[in-house]
Every structure is written in structure tokens, then in C-alpha cells.
Amino acid sequence: MSTKRLLGIFAHPDDESLIGGTLLYYHKAGIETGLVFATRGEVGEISDDSILAPPSNLKEIQEAEAQAAADILHVDYLRFLDYRDSGRPGTSDHQHPHCLKRARPAEVIGKLVAIIREFRPDVLLTFDEEGGYGHPDHVLIYRYATGAFHAAADEFEYPELGLAHSAAKLYYCSISRRQAAILHEWLQEEAGESFFKDVNIDQLGLADEQISVVMDVERWRSQKMHASAQYRTRKNPNTPLLHLPEELQQKWYDTEYFQLATSRVGDDTVGENDLFAHVS
């Protein structure tokens, strides 16, 4: 019996925190897992004062952090597309010639097609159309991963990049809208402002009717948090998110949500809560 495979495609290292418990769940079930990052998250300051890293070395450090996190999550396959983090609109990073924002769509999709045809996953995961919380690179990788899902299956698209491969399903992942509202309210009370201050909180995350699969990953919470903690260059120890009370930690870390975007094996059935349902 051939091994089933799950591939997550994201913009930056640490984006996989959205699916950390799911990666661990399916690893335990004997499914091979993989992650692709478009960038290494180069934009931003060193958050841990104990790390002495000049900017020229930051990319290598953040790649090592991503590998350490992937090891904790038992990820079998890790790849980078080698674009630069685009940062926020209006910044010089957003105009950098090598950033994801300035890359040719056909080129990015081609790189993803090559990876899909090499790893040959049954299920693909990426951001929802809002990119989680609207980061430009997140929205771009949603578009490119969706395009690659379809192009990889077409033998006439990118024929030089290997044999066509039809993944069975494509899911979008995000927090739930209820999670976002609860966290937004707590952050306003504790910090006086929300991490989500620049987005429409009423549209953030997946609404109940969009959610196809709910993964209960409570047993893997500590491993998820340990993996996320490897990103020392991206974690400000003073951020309120790292000091959530136990009740909110359960709501934030113990459940992961997915929306079925495209399926070649039929729709999910309510209550199955299995990304590989109907995948033979």
C-alpha cells in the first residue's frame, strides 16, 4: 500500500503554526508530511536579545529555526522557494527586486508545480483567500498554491517539470471567526489594542459555514508551542499572545480549522473531520 502524503504551502516560517497539531496527528497515523515556504521571513528585527546576528546572517538563522521546528513537528520534507519576504505595503521591503510580491506568478506557480510533482501529495493545505490576517505574502501564496494544485495535474502545463500529479484535495486553513473575536476582545482588554487592529475583525478567519474539517489537536498543544518557540528571531517575548490564560490557550491552540476548496474525490461529510476522507 502506497504512503499517503500531506503538503502545506505557506509564505513564511512559523505560518505552519496554523496546522502544527494536524501535522503531528497525521504523522502518528503514518502519513508523510511536507512544508513549503515561499520566503525565509527575512524582514523584521531580531526579537531575542540573546541572539547576535548581523542582517547578512539572518536568512541562515531563520532557515535553521524552520528546520528545528519542522523536526519537532516530524515533517519529512521541507523546501524553500528562495524569495524574499515582501514586508508590509509602503515599505522598501515591498519593492525589493527579489521579494515574493515582485516575482512573476508563472515562475512561482512553476516552482510549486515542480515540488508537488516531486513529493506527490494527496492533500494540499494553504492559506484562505484572506491570507489569515491579510498579509500580502499570505494572500499571494494562497493564489499561487491554488494555481499550482490545478496546474500540477495538467500534463500540458509545465511539461518539463515532471509527470503530472493530481492531488485529491485542496484545503484552506485559518483560525475560526469565533477564535478571532475572542482573542481580539482579550487583547483589547490586556494590551489596549489588538494584533488585528489593521483588519476587519468581522471578516477575519473562517465562518462556521465555511469550515469543513475541525481537528482536535489538544494532545499536541505542548509540541505545537515548542515548535513555534524555535522561531526566536520572530518572537517578541513581551507579546501578549505568549501570555494567554489557560482558557484562551485551549481555544487558540487546541483546535485547527480547514475549508475544503477543491476535491477530486467528492465532498466532505459533516462530522468526519478527516482531511483524508474518501482518499484511497
Phi and psi in degrees as GROMACS dihedral restraints (atoms count N, CA, C in turn):
[ dihedral_restraints ]
;  ai    aj    ak    al  type     phi  dphi    fc
    3     4     5     6     1   -71.7    20    10
    4     5     6     7     1   152.0    20    10
    6     7     8     9     1   -77.5    20    10
    7     8     9    10     1   135.7    20    10
    9    10    11    12     1   -82.3    20    10
   10    11    12    13     1   154.4    20    10
   12    13    14    15     1  -137.0    20    10
   13    14    15    16     1   146.3    20    10
   15    16    17    18     1  -126.5    20    10
   16    17    18    19     1   129.8    20    10
   18    19    20    21     1  -127.4    20    10
   19    20    21    22     1   125.5    20    10
   21    22    23    24     1  -103.2    20    10
   22    23    24    25     1   134.0    20    10
   24    25    26    27     1  -120.5    20    10
   25    26    27    28     1   118.6    20    10
   27    28    29    30     1  -137.5    20    10
   28    29    30    31     1   173.0    20    10
   30    31    32    33     1   -85.0    20    10
   31    32    33    34     1   -45.8    20    10
   33    34    35    36     1  -132.5    20    10
   34    35    36    37     1   150.3    20    10
   36    37    38    39     1   -55.9    20    10
   37    38    39    40     1   139.7    20    10
   39    40    41    42     1    92.4    20    10
   40    41    42    43     1   -13.9    20    10
   42    43    44    45     1   -62.2    20    10
   43    44    45    46     1   -26.2    20    10
   45    46    47    48     1   -69.5    20    10
   46    47    48    49     1    -4.4    20    10
   48    49    50    51     1   -60.2    20    10
   49    50    51    52     1   -23.4    20    10
   51    52    53    54     1   -62.3    20    10
   52    53    54    55     1   -25.9    20    10
   54    55    56    57     1  -128.0    20    10
   55    56    57    58     1    16.7    20    10
   57    58    59    60     1   -57.9    20    10
   58    59    60    61     1   -44.7    20    10
   60    61    62    63     1   -66.9    20    10
   61    62    63    64     1   -36.0    20    10
   63    64    65    66     1   -65.7    20    10
   64    65    66    67     1   -40.8    20    10
   66    67    68    69     1   -59.8    20    10
   67    68    69    70     1   -43.1    20    10
   69    70    71    72     1   -68.0    20    10
   70    71    72    73     1   -39.6    20    10
   72    73    74    75     1   -59.8    20    10
   73    74    75    76     1   -48.2    20    10
   75    76    77    78     1   -77.3    20    10
   76    77    78    79     1   -28.3    20    10
   78    79    80    81     1   -58.6    20    10
   79    80    81    82     1   -46.5    20    10
   81    82    83    84     1   -62.6    20    10
   82    83    84    85     1   -28.4    20    10
   84    85    86    87     1   -82.1    20    10
   85    86    87    88     1     1.3    20    10
   87    88    89    90     1    88.9    20    10
   88    89    90    91     1    15.4    20    10
   90    91    92    93     1   -96.5    20    10
   91    92    93    94     1   134.2    20    10
   93    94    95    96     1   -73.9    20    10
   94    95    96    97     1   139.6    20    10
   96    97    98    99     1  -123.4    20    10
   97    98    99   100     1   150.7    20    10
   99   100   101   102     1  -142.9    20    10
  100   101   102   103     1   157.0    20    10
  102   103   104   105     1  -134.2    20    10
  103   104   105   106     1   140.7    20    10
  105   106   107   108     1  -125.1    20    10
  106   107   108   109     1   131.8    20    10
  108   109   110   111     1  -118.2    20    10
  109   110   111   112     1   131.3    20    10
  111   112   113   114     1   -69.5    20    10
  112   113   114   115     1   -33.7    20    10
  114   115   116   117     1  -132.3    20    10
  115   116   117   118     1   178.4    20    10
  117   118   119   120     1  -106.2    20    10
  118   119   120   121     1    10.2    20    10
  120   121   122   123     1    67.8    20    10
  121   122   123   124     1    40.7    20    10
  123   124   125   126     1   -67.8    20    10
  124   125   126   127     1   -25.3    20    10
  126   127   128   129     1   -76.7    20    10
  127   128   129   130     1   132.6    20    10
  129   130   131   132     1   127.7    20    10
  130   131   132   133     1   163.0    20    10
  132   133   134   135     1   -89.4    20    10
  133   134   135   136     1   160.9    20    10
  135   136   137   138     1   -69.3    20    10
  136   137   138   139     1   123.3    20    10
  138   139   140   141     1   -89.2    20    10
  139   140   141   142     1   -26.0    20    10
  141   142   143   144     1   -99.4    20    10
  142   143   144   145     1   116.1    20    10
  144   145   146   147     1   -64.7    20    10
  145   146   147   148     1   -15.9    20    10
  147   148   149   150     1   -79.7    20    10
  148   149   150   151     1   -10.2    20    10
  150   151   152   153     1   -94.9    20    10
  151   152   153   154     1   124.1    20    10
  153   154   155   156     1  -108.5    20    10
  154   155   156   157     1    97.3    20    10
  156   157   158   159     1  -134.0    20    10
  157   158   159   160     1   117.6    20    10
  159   160   161   162     1   -67.1    20    10
  160   161   162   163     1   154.8    20    10
  162   163   164   165     1   -52.2    20    10
  163   164   165   166     1   -33.8    20    10
  165   166   167   168     1   -65.2    20    10
  166   167   168   169     1   -19.5    20    10
  168   169   170   171     1  -104.9    20    10
  169   170   171   172     1    -3.5    20    10
  171   172   173   174     1   -63.7    20    10
  172   173   174   175     1   -39.9    20    10
  174   175   176   177     1   -59.3    20    10
  175   176   177   178     1   -43.9    20    10
  177   178   179   180     1   -66.6    20    10
  178   179   180   181     1   -39.6    20    10
  180   181   182   183     1   -64.1    20    10
  181   182   183   184     1   -43.5    20    10
  183   184   185   186     1   -71.3    20    10
  184   185   186   187     1   -28.8    20    10
  186   187   188   189     1   -67.5    20    10
  187   188   189   190     1   -39.9    20    10
  189   190   191   192     1   -65.1    20    10
  190   191   192   193     1   -37.4    20    10
  192   193   194   195     1   -62.8    20    10
  193   194   195   196     1   -42.7    20    10
  195   196   197   198     1   -62.4    20    10
  196   197   198   199     1   -40.2    20    10
  198   199   200   201     1   -66.1    20    10
  199   200   201   202     1   -39.9    20    10
  201   202   203   204     1   -63.4    20    10
  202   203   204   205     1   -42.8    20    10
  204   205   206   207     1   -64.5    20    10
  205   206   207   208     1   -42.0    20    10
  207   208   209   210     1   -62.5    20    10
  208   209   210   211     1   -37.5    20    10
  210   211   212   213     1   -62.9    20    10
  211   212   213   214     1   -41.7    20    10
  213   214   215   216     1   -65.0    20    10
  214   215   216   217     1   -35.3    20    10
  216   217   218   219     1   -85.1    20    10
  217   218   219   220     1     3.4    20    10
  219   220   221   222     1    58.2    20    10
  220   221   222   223     1    39.4    20    10
  222   223   224   225     1   -78.3    20    10
  223   224   225   226     1   129.6    20    10
  225   226   227   228     1   -84.9    20    10
  226   227   228   229     1   -23.5    20    10
  228   229   230   231     1  -141.6    20    10
  229   230   231   232     1   122.6    20    10
  231   232   233   234     1  -132.5    20    10
  232   233   234   235     1   128.0    20    10
  234   235   236   237     1  -137.3    20    10
  235   236   237   238     1   151.7    20    10
  237   238   239   240     1  -121.0    20    10
  238   239   240   241     1   142.1    20    10
  240   241   242   243     1   -85.6    20    10
  241   242   243   244     1   -10.1    20    10
  243   244   245   246     1    72.5    20    10
  244   245   246   247     1    25.4    20    10
  246   247   248   249     1   -90.2    20    10
  247   248   249   250     1   165.7    20    10
  249   250   251   252     1   -95.8    20    10
  250   251   252   253     1   144.7    20    10
  252   253   254   255     1   -54.1    20    10
  253   254   255   256     1   131.9    20    10
  255   256   257   258     1   -83.6    20    10
  256   257   258   259     1   -13.2    20    10
  258   259   260   261     1    65.0    20    10
  259   260   261   262     1  -156.4    20    10
  261   262   263   264     1   -99.1    20    10
  262   263   264   265     1   150.3    20    10
  264   265   266   267     1   -55.8    20    10
  265   266   267   268     1   143.6    20    10
  267   268   269   270     1    89.7    20    10
  268   269   270   271     1    -4.9    20    10
  270   271   272   273     1  -102.6    20    10
  271   272   273   274     1   163.1    20    10
  273   274   275   276     1   -65.9    20    10
  274   275   276   277     1   -30.5    20    10
  276   277   278   279     1   -60.0    20    10
  277   278   279   280     1   -32.0    20    10
  279   280   281   282     1   -70.3    20    10
  280   281   282   283     1   -15.6    20    10
  282   283   284   285     1  -109.4    20    10
  283   284   285   286     1     4.8    20    10
  285   286   287   288     1   -61.0    20    10
  286   287   288   289     1   135.0    20    10
  288   289   290   291     1   -62.3    20    10
  289   290   291   292     1   -21.4    20    10
  291   292   293   294     1  -105.6    20    10
  292   293   294   295     1     8.7    20    10
  294   295   296   297     1   -77.6    20    10
  295   296   297   298     1   159.8    20    10
  297   298   299   300     1   -59.7    20    10
  298   299   300   301     1   -35.7    20    10
  300   301   302   303     1   -58.7    20    10
  301   302   303   304     1   -34.3    20    10
  303   304   305   306     1   -95.9    20    10
  304   305   306   307     1     0.4    20    10
  306   307   308   309     1   -74.1    20    10
  307   308   309   310     1   150.4    20    10
  309   310   311   312     1   -72.4    20    10
  310   311   312   313     1   128.3    20    10
  312   313   314   315     1   -53.2    20    10
  313   314   315   316     1   -42.6    20    10
  315   316   317   318     1   -63.1    20    10
  316   317   318   319     1   -32.7    20    10
  318   319   320   321     1   -69.5    20    10
  319   320   321   322     1   -46.8    20    10
  321   322   323   324     1   -63.0    20    10
  322   323   324   325     1   -46.4    20    10
  324   325   326   327     1   -61.4    20    10
  325   326   327   328     1   -39.3    20    10
  327   328   329   330     1   -60.8    20    10
  328   329   330   331     1   -41.7    20    10
  330   331   332   333     1   -62.6    20    10
  331   332   333   334     1   -40.0    20    10
  333   334   335   336     1   -69.8    20    10
  334   335   336   337     1   -38.0    20    10
  336   337   338   339     1   -59.2    20    10
  337   338   339   340     1   -44.6    20    10
  339   340   341   342     1   -60.4    20    10
  340   341   342   343     1   -41.4    20    10
  342   343   344   345     1   -67.7    20    10
  343   344   345   346     1   -44.0    20    10
  345   346   347   348     1   -61.1    20    10
  346   347   348   349     1   -41.5    20    10
  348   349   350   351     1   -72.3    20    10
  349   350   351   352     1   -25.6    20    10
  351   352   353   354     1   -78.5    20    10
  352   353   354   355     1   -50.8    20    10
  354   355   356   357     1   -79.1    20    10
  355   356   357   358     1   -30.6    20    10
  357   358   359   360     1    56.6    20    10
  358   359   360   361     1    60.4    20    10
  360   361   362   363     1   -75.0    20    10
  361   362   363   364     1   154.1    20    10
  363   364   365   366     1   -86.6    20    10
  364   365   366   367     1   -32.8    20    10
  366   367   368   369     1  -131.0    20    10
  367   368   369   370     1   133.8    20    10
  369   370   371   372     1  -111.0    20    10
  370   371   372   373     1   143.3    20    10
  372   373   374   375     1  -126.8    20    10
  373   374   375   376     1   140.7    20    10
  375   376   377   378     1  -156.4    20    10
  376   377   378   379     1  -176.5    20    10
  378   379   380   381     1   -66.2    20    10
  379   380   381   382     1   158.6    20    10
  381   382   383   384     1   -76.0    20    10
  382   383   384   385     1   176.9    20    10
  384   385   386   387     1   -66.7    20    10
  385   386   387   388     1   -17.1    20    10
  387   388   389   390     1   -87.3    20    10
  388   389   390   391     1    -3.5    20    10
  390   391   392   393     1    65.6    20    10
  391   392   393   394     1    33.8    20    10
  393   394   395   396     1    79.0    20    10
  394   395   396   397     1   -79.8    20    10
  396   397   398   399     1  -128.1    20    10
  397   398   399   400     1    21.1    20    10
  399   400   401   402     1    93.3    20    10
  400   401   402   403     1     5.8    20    10
  402   403   404   405     1   -59.6    20    10
  403   404   405   406     1   133.0    20    10
  405   406   407   408     1   -54.5    20    10
  406   407   408   409     1   -41.1    20    10
  408   409   410   411     1   -66.2    20    10
  409   410   411   412     1   -33.9    20    10
  411   412   413   414     1   -64.9    20    10
  412   413   414   415     1   -44.1    20    10
  414   415   416   417     1   -64.7    20    10
  415   416   417   418     1   -40.7    20    10
  417   418   419   420     1   -63.1    20    10
  418   419   420   421     1   -44.3    20    10
  420   421   422   423     1   -70.0    20    10
  421   422   423   424     1   -29.5    20    10
  423   424   425   426     1   -58.5    20    10
  424   425   426   427     1   -46.7    20    10
  426   427   428   429     1   -66.4    20    10
  427   428   429   430     1   -44.7    20    10
  429   430   431   432     1   -71.0    20    10
  430   431   432   433     1   -39.3    20    10
  432   433   434   435     1   -65.4    20    10
  433   434   435   436     1   -39.3    20    10
  435   436   437   438     1   -63.5    20    10
  436   437   438   439     1   -44.4    20    10
  438   439   440   441     1   -62.7    20    10
  439   440   441   442     1   -39.9    20    10
  441   442   443   444     1   -68.8    20    10
  442   443   444   445     1   -34.4    20    10
  444   445   446   447     1   -55.2    20    10
  445   446   447   448     1   -44.3    20    10
  447   448   449   450     1   -78.9    20    10
  448   449   450   451     1   -42.0    20    10
  450   451   452   453     1   -67.1    20    10
  451   452   453   454     1   -35.5    20    10
  453   454   455   456     1   -63.1    20    10
  454   455   456   457     1   -24.9    20    10
  456   457   458   459     1   -86.5    20    10
  457   458   459   460     1    -8.7    20    10
  459   460   461   462     1  -102.1    20    10
  460   461   462   463     1   113.9    20    10
  462   463   464   465     1   -64.1    20    10
  463   464   465   466     1   -18.1    20    10
  465   466   467   468     1   -91.1    20    10
  466   467   468   469     1    -8.3    20    10
  468   469   470   471     1   -95.5    20    10
  469   470   471   472     1   126.3    20    10
  471   472   473   474     1    50.0    20    10
  472   473   474   475     1    54.0    20    10
  474   475   476   477     1   -62.1    20    10
  475   476   477   478     1   -22.3    20    10
  477   478   479   480     1   -76.9    20    10
  478   479   480   481     1    -5.7    20    10
  480   481   482   483     1  -103.2    20    10
  481   482   483   484     1    22.6    20    10
  483   484   485   486     1   107.3    20    10
  484   485   486   487     1   176.4    20    10
  486   487   488   489     1   -68.2    20    10
  487   488   489   490     1   139.6    20    10
  489   490   491   492     1   -58.0    20    10
  490   491   492   493     1   145.8    20    10
  492   493   494   495     1  -138.3    20    10
  493   494   495   496     1   126.8    20    10
  495   496   497   498     1  -102.3    20    10
  496   497   498   499     1   101.0    20    10
  498   499   500   501     1   -66.0    20    10
  499   500   501   502     1   147.7    20    10
  501   502   503   504     1   -73.6    20    10
  502   503   504   505     1   -37.9    20    10
  504   505   506   507     1  -143.1    20    10
  505   506   507   508     1   151.5    20    10
  507   508   509   510     1  -125.2    20    10
  508   509   510   511     1   125.2    20    10
  510   511   512   513     1  -117.7    20    10
  511   512   513   514     1   145.2    20    10
  513   514   515   516     1  -100.2    20    10
  514   515   516   517     1   140.1    20    10
  516   517   518   519     1  -122.9    20    10
  517   518   519   520     1   146.6    20    10
  519   520   521   522     1  -166.5    20    10
  520   521   522   523     1   173.0    20    10
  522   523   524   525     1   -71.5    20    10
  523   524   525   526     1   164.3    20    10
  525   526   527   528     1   -83.4    20    10
  526   527   528   529     1   157.2    20    10
  528   529   530   531     1   -63.0    20    10
  529   530   531   532     1   -33.5    20    10
  531   532   533   534     1   -68.7    20    10
  532   533   534   535     1   -39.0    20    10
  534   535   536   537     1   -58.9    20    10
  535   536   537   538     1   -46.7    20    10
  537   538   539   540     1   -60.8    20    10
  538   539   540   541     1   -42.9    20    10
  540   541   542   543     1   -65.3    20    10
  541   542   543   544     1   -42.6    20    10
  543   544   545   546     1   -64.4    20    10
  544   545   546   547     1   -45.0    20    10
  546   547   548   549     1   -67.6    20    10
  547   548   549   550     1   -40.8    20    10
  549   550   551   552     1   -58.0    20    10
  550   551   552   553     1   -44.9    20    10
  552   553   554   555     1   -64.0    20    10
  553   554   555   556     1   -43.3    20    10
  555   556   557   558     1   -66.0    20    10
  556   557   558   559     1   -42.0    20    10
  558   559   560   561     1   -64.2    20    10
  559   560   561   562     1   -38.4    20    10
  561   562   563   564     1   -63.0    20    10
  562   563   564   565     1   -40.0    20    10
  564   565   566   567     1   -70.2    20    10
  565   566   567   568     1   -40.0    20    10
  567   568   569   570     1   -85.8    20    10
  568   569   570   571     1   -41.0    20    10
  570   571   572   573     1  -111.3    20    10
  571   572   573   574     1    -8.3    20    10
  573   574   575   576     1    83.5    20    10
  574   575   576   577     1   -10.4    20    10
  576   577   578   579     1  -153.9    20    10
  577   578   579   580     1   161.6    20    10
  579   580   581   582     1  -104.4    20    10
  580   581   582   583     1   148.5    20    10
  582   583   584   585     1   -56.0    20    10
  583   584   585   586     1   -25.0    20    10
  585   586   587   588     1   -99.0    20    10
  586   587   588   589     1    26.8    20    10
  588   589   590   591     1   -63.8    20    10
  589   590   591   592     1   -24.7    20    10
  591   592   593   594     1   -97.7    20    10
  592   593   594   595     1     9.5    20    10
  594   595   596   597     1  -127.1    20    10
  595   596   597   598     1   161.5    20    10
  597   598   599   600     1   -78.7    20    10
  598   599   600   601     1   105.4    20    10
  600   601   602   603     1   -61.7    20    10
  601   602   603   604     1   -27.6    20    10
  603   604   605   606     1   -71.6    20    10
  604   605   606   607     1   -16.4    20    10
  606   607   608   609     1  -111.7    20    10
  607   608   609   610     1     4.2    20    10
  609   610   611   612     1   -84.3    20    10
  610   611   612   613     1   131.3    20    10
  612   613   614   615     1    86.3    20    10
  613   614   615   616     1   177.3    20    10
  615   616   617   618     1   -86.8    20    10
  616   617   618   619     1   129.2    20    10
  618   619   620   621     1   -73.4    20    10
  619   620   621   622     1   159.2    20    10
  621   622   623   624     1   -52.7    20    10
  622   623   624   625     1   -41.8    20    10
  624   625   626   627     1   -72.4    20    10
  625   626   627   628     1   -13.5    20    10
  627   628   629   630     1   -89.0    20    10
  628   629   630   631     1   -18.6    20    10
  630   631   632   633     1   -79.5    20    10
  631   632   633   634     1   122.4    20    10
  633   634   635   636     1  -100.1    20    10
  634   635   636   637     1   -35.7    20    10
  636   637   638   639     1  -133.6    20    10
  637   638   639   640     1   131.0    20    10
  639   640   641   642     1  -116.9    20    10
  640   641   642   643     1   117.6    20    10
  642   643   644   645     1  -101.0    20    10
  643   644   645   646     1   121.8    20    10
  645   646   647   648     1   -86.8    20    10
  646   647   648   649     1   108.3    20    10
  648   649   650   651     1  -121.0    20    10
  649   650   651   652     1    29.0    20    10
  651   652   653   654     1   -55.6    20    10
  652   653   654   655     1   -40.4    20    10
  654   655   656   657     1   -65.6    20    10
  655   656   657   658     1   -17.4    20    10
  657   658   659   660     1  -106.2    20    10
  658   659   660   661     1    13.8    20    10
  660   661   662   663     1   -58.6    20    10
  661   662   663   664     1   -46.7    20    10
  663   664   665   666     1   -63.8    20    10
  664   665   666   667     1   -38.0    20    10
  666   667   668   669     1   -69.3    20    10
  667   668   669   670     1   -38.4    20    10
  669   670   671   672     1   -58.4    20    10
  670   671   672   673     1   -47.3    20    10
  672   673   674   675     1   -67.7    20    10
  673   674   675   676     1   -35.6    20    10
  675   676   677   678     1   -65.2    20    10
  676   677   678   679     1   -41.7    20    10
  678   679   680   681     1   -63.6    20    10
  679   680   681   682     1   -45.6    20    10
  681   682   683   684     1   -62.8    20    10
  682   683   684   685     1   -32.5    20    10
  684   685   686   687     1   -68.1    20    10
  685   686   687   688     1   -14.5    20    10
  687   688   689   690     1   -68.4    20    10
  688   689   690   691     1   -19.4    20    10
  690   691   692   693     1   -85.6    20    10
  691   692   693   694     1    67.5    20    10
  693   694   695   696     1   -66.1    20    10
  694   695   696   697     1   -29.0    20    10
  696   697   698   699     1   -76.8    20    10
  697   698   699   700     1   -13.1    20    10
  699   700   701   702     1  -113.1    20    10
  700   701   702   703     1     2.0    20    10
  702   703   704   705     1  -114.1    20    10
  703   704   705   706     1   116.3    20    10
  705   706   707   708     1   -83.9    20    10
  706   707   708   709     1   116.5    20    10
  708   709   710   711     1   -62.3    20    10
  709   710   711   712     1   -14.1    20    10
  711   712   713   714     1   -95.0    20    10
  712   713   714   715     1    -1.1    20    10
  714   715   716   717     1   -66.3    20    10
  715   716   717   718     1   136.9    20    10
  717   718   719   720     1   -59.1    20    10
  718   719   720   721     1   -25.9    20    10
  720   721   722   723     1   -61.5    20    10
  721   722   723   724     1   -25.0    20    10
  723   724   725   726     1   -85.9    20    10
  724   725   726   727     1     1.2    20    10
  726   727   728   729     1  -127.9    20    10
  727   728   729   730     1    33.3    20    10
  729   730   731   732     1   -66.4    20    10
  730   731   732   733     1   140.1    20    10
  732   733   734   735     1   -64.4    20    10
  733   734   735   736     1   159.6    20    10
  735   736   737   738     1   -53.0    20    10
  736   737   738   739     1   -42.9    20    10
  738   739   740   741     1   -60.8    20    10
  739   740   741   742     1   -41.5    20    10
  741   742   743   744     1   -76.7    20    10
  742   743   744   745     1   -30.6    20    10
  744   745   746   747     1   -58.9    20    10
  745   746   747   748     1   -40.9    20    10
  747   748   749   750     1   -61.7    20    10
  748   749   750   751     1   -44.3    20    10
  750   751   752   753     1   -68.1    20    10
  751   752   753   754     1   -31.4    20    10
  753   754   755   756     1   -87.5    20    10
  754   755   756   757     1   -42.0    20    10
  756   757   758   759     1  -100.6    20    10
  757   758   759   760     1   -20.5    20    10
  759   760   761   762     1   -91.5    20    10
  760   761   762   763     1    -5.0    20    10
  762   763   764   765     1  -138.2    20    10
  763   764   765   766     1   137.1    20    10
  765   766   767   768     1  -125.2    20    10
  766   767   768   769     1   142.3    20    10
  768   769   770   771     1  -120.7    20    10
  769   770   771   772     1   142.5    20    10
  771   772   773   774     1  -139.8    20    10
  772   773   774   775     1   142.6    20    10
  774   775   776   777     1  -113.8    20    10
  775   776   777   778     1   123.4    20    10
  777   778   779   780     1   -70.6    20    10
  778   779   780   781     1   117.5    20    10
  780   781   782   783     1   -93.4    20    10
  781   782   783   784     1   -46.7    20    10
  783   784   785   786     1  -146.6    20    10
  784   785   786   787     1   138.6    20    10
  786   787   788   789     1  -138.4    20    10
  787   788   789   790     1   137.0    20    10
  789   790   791   792     1  -101.0    20    10
  790   791   792   793     1     5.3    20    10
  792   793   794   795     1  -127.4    20    10
  793   794   795   796     1    18.4    20    10
  795   796   797   798     1    98.2    20    10
  796   797   798   799     1   167.6    20    10
  798   799   800   801     1   -74.4    20    10
  799   800   801   802     1   155.9    20    10
  801   802   803   804     1   -73.7    20    10
  802   803   804   805     1   153.4    20    10
  804   805   806   807     1  -101.5    20    10
  805   806   807   808     1   133.9    20    10
  807   808   809   810     1   -54.9    20    10
  808   809   810   811     1   128.9    20    10
  810   811   812   813     1    96.8    20    10
  811   812   813   814     1   -13.7    20    10
  813   814   815   816     1   -65.5    20    10
  814   815   816   817     1   -45.1    20    10
  816   817   818   819     1    50.4    20    10
  817   818   819   820     1    51.8    20    10
  819   820   821   822     1  -143.2    20    10
  820   821   822   823     1   116.5    20    10
  822   823   824   825     1   -62.5    20    10
  823   824   825   826     1   -21.8    20    10
  825   826   827   828     1  -102.9    20    10
  826   827   828   829     1    13.8    20    10
  828   829   830   831     1   -57.4    20    10
  829   830   831   832     1   131.4    20    10
  831   832   833   834     1    73.5    20    10
  832   833   834   835     1     2.5    20    10
  834   835   836   837     1   -88.8    20    10
  835   836   837   838     1   118.0    20    10
